[in-house]
Amino acid sequence: MVEKWWHWLEREDIPVIYAELRDRGHAFDEKYRDFTGGLLGDVFVWKGKVLYIYYKHQDMKEFKEFFVTEIISESDFLDKLKGFHMDFGEELIKISKDIENKNFSKLDNKKILKILNEFESKYYNLALYTYIPVIGTFALEDVLVPYLKDKLSEKGQQNKYGDYFSILSHHPGKSWKRMEEEALWKITSQIKKGKEISDSEMQNALNNHVKDFCWIETAYQLLGKPLNKDDFIKEMDVQIEKGLEKMPTEEEMNRKFDKIVKELKIDREHQLLFRALGLIIYLKEYRDGVYNWAHYALNYPIAEVVKRFSLEKKSYFFMKFSEFKKLLEGAKVDLDEIGKRDKYFVWLCDRKESYLTGRKAEEFIEKELDSLNINKEFNKILEGNVASPGFAKGRVKIIHNESELGKVKEGDILVAYMTKPSYISAMKKAAAFVTNEGGVTCHAAIVSREMKKPCVIGTKIATKVLHDGDLVEVDANRGIVRILEKAG
């Protein structure tokens, strides 16, 4: 019997307002149904700061079938999807820039409320479509992963899986991080030529860089600190030592793509699916950058609301977007009830919307979500999926959020729920990556293949059973992690 709910991921430090802004549309909006042929029911469960997300099995099954059919038929579905991302993304960037330039301490509640409403509208327009690439990756992985493995197995070349998958799913679009690195390199190259960083010209250039890219690692932090000048100077030090990594040209990647297609005799349908996968990986990265920018901007009005109404983190982390707005409207908000959400808080989006706390939340979890895995027992060897092959041995460093990135030293094994663009600096130091969640197109998988580092994904419980300092062996050829020595 197929379970009603499919467990997608667990991640720490995702405030309620970001989940609401991002996920309501595909569960309820008729525009989403018109575009994809259906809705996606889901459940969000907060247990403390850990968010568990589930999708409805039947909805996922129907969407996967629709998605693959649209690509194979060569409809204009993907062109429209890309257009929605670019158009609505630019609108959200524009309002984010406007927000950055406002002094919220001098605005009254009505003006702040108006800005939040405008922001919510622009964010919603983009969010309505940005989970199509996320969910679409599962549809394509179901088809492409076994297909490529079978093709390579026929030739006895299983060890080429990571490289070949990376080439076949490549897209020429630049990531936000790459654009930031190239912009910083223009400053770094002047330093390498003899310019002093203390020169006014260099300082002005660096100040402008901070203004342009301080948001790039914001992710889903609520009232987190943006990057500052010192952060970028550290990045410049790395560039001075190692230079700027050269990226392959589109022509080079196309030649490699065509060579693999010919070598493995990949048929037309699977070529279309690989090209589509490359596009949606790019769209996922694009929207993550736009969201980072938007979340950075949103911190300005949210910080003022927190200050104006003397809110504690225990409250504002679990507050709904509508509750922030109610405060500005002069309505009462039950902060005692919000304070109870840190134990269990359920947001159900399944043709109807409901919020559950306390015993009602626990009863729902017991009845509907047996796979919550909060207390899953540890088997002696962690098992996951291969994202990038290889072998590494090192000390574990558990990363829950950006504040812990400094723990990772050269040769460590980075372990996380899932990685994200803000983890890049630590990932460059790590010898291998291990994650609880993710598929072969998740951030950790993509970066590990680019960096040629071993990576095991989808272990479900790595962050729960491993501890800082554990000595582990990562066998990413077979997708297993062995504990060799427990810390302490």
Secondary structure, DSSP 8 states (H G I E B T S, - for coil): ---SEEEEEEEE---HHHHHHHHSHHHH-HHHHHHHSS---EEEEEETTEEEEEEEHHHHHHHHHHHHHHHHTT-SHHHHHHHHHHHHHHHHHHHHHHHHT--GGGS-HHHHHHHHHHHHHHHHHHHHHHHHHHHHHHHHHHHHHHHHHHHHHHTT-GGGHHHHHHHHT---S--HHHHHHHHHHHHHHHHHTT--TTSHHHHHHHHHHHHHHTTTT-TT-SS-----HHHHHHHHHHHHHH-------HHHHHHHHHHHHHHHT--HHHHHHHHHHHHHHHHHHHHHHHHHHHHHHHHHHHHHHHHHTT--HHHHTT--HHHHHHHHHT----HHHHHGGGT-EEEEESSSEEEEEHHHHHHHHHHH-GGG-TT----SSEE-EEEE--EEEEEEEEESSGGGGGG--TT-EEEESS--GGGHHHHHH-SEEEESS--TTSHHHHHHHHHT--EEE--SSHHHH--TT-EEEEETTTTEEEEEE---
